[in-house]
Amino acid sequence: MKKNAVLVDGVILNGPIIDSNSGEKFVEEVYRLLMSEIVYKAPDVTEKVCEWKEPEQLKKLLDVKIRDIGEPHQKLLQLCQNTIKYSVKTSHPRFFNQLYAGMDHYALAARFITEALNPSVYTYEVSPVFILIEEAVLLKMSEFLGWKAADGIFSPGGSVSNMYAVNMARYKYCPDIKEHGLSNSPRLVMFTSEECHYSMKKAAAFLGIGTHNVYFVKADHQGKMIPEELEKQIQRAKEEGAVPFLVIATSGTTVLGAFDPLDDIADICERHKLWFHVDASWGGSALMSRKYRKLLSGIDRADSVAWNPHKMLMAGIQCCAFLVKDNSDLLKRCHSAEASYLFQQDKFYDVRYDTGDKSIQCSRRADAFKFWLMWKALGTIGLEERVNRALALSKYLANEIKKRDGFELLWEPEYANICFWYIPPSLRDMQKGPEYWQRLNQVAPVIKERMMRKGSMMIGYQPHRDKVNFFRQIIISPQVSREDMDFVLDEIELLGKDL
């Protein structure tokens, strides 16, 4: 026992109990592992995208059991090594599975910094740098929306941003609900496209609006909301005695990458005095491109927007902005709880910089920083080039699909979603009846399994409307090349020609 040791409840309080030297050495070794196994290998197409293992086998390989006694450092390093080895390499040039991919080194470095600093972005006193950076990023993003007055917050995902929009629209229409609840509120109805993200139903359920009060509007063959059908649905709700309060359009649908006609929808919203939200989580980054920002023509008329820079712009998950065309503190009034232990009004600095009460969260990550550092490094021109290149590669792949026997493009891509069938030789001369569609429906799942087990690439598939299973390839990363596009088609044919 140390001299003059102080004990409380049998616990020695002298000095720290953490072995800093050992911890620092471990961090250094893990950092070298990150560089050698992830960062340096990220662009290497000879590496596997994934090392597939079945769940029970993977549990044993990872040794997931937690024990009473801590593990030695060498064992911990091996656990880190295995975690990397058996995880999907989303930075691999041939990872096309989701609406995110690739690695931006500046954003990654920013994530290292925020993880090490461990900030929580709610008050200026504990997070001065990140409060100011978030404000600057939100202001710049709002300029691309064409807004002069704006507010916003970074959220833990596009789904939460959409929930913010539903709650704000309801608060604007029925402010008493915040304090008095739903018991005396009218039956509120919201409208969105049948091609919308599933978070709309979740938001309605979570906020007590009810999924049956989400009216889905028909989309055309390209996946765009039909304005005339929206008008019909609004009239239907009114005839039922319900109260319309919100319309949600989509800029960049999940499957087809379709963009709703925002100006036409805005006209309807203005006529009926409805809150107009645009879910641009996926497609918002087209605003960075002078060539493609026309896809979101009319977004300046929206009341709120969800936009995720972690998707097309590669800021790293998660990086999601919720923006509001308002400078009256509506966002704060809607969500504030005025906790006296955080948001004291007699602080020695300008408390307007204590932005945390705008959020439904308390602890909140510094997600704006990685986007800010990446934007500072690349500039708007660099981000524009990233968008333009991804969409140029999308057009290249679509054209190659149209040239190749056994491949069929389902829709001309409007964005970075390329949807297509691979038709094996055994089906190419077959009449397109029930048996044909049943067999074609099985092709994509089998090829997906084969590519996963081989580790050569990852591409998603799904059925949609009247279409049986088809591939949906997403192109994002600037590390992707024309050769990768050719490889995708060659590999699908190699994996599926015997089906």
Disulfide bonds with the S-S distance in Angstrom:
none
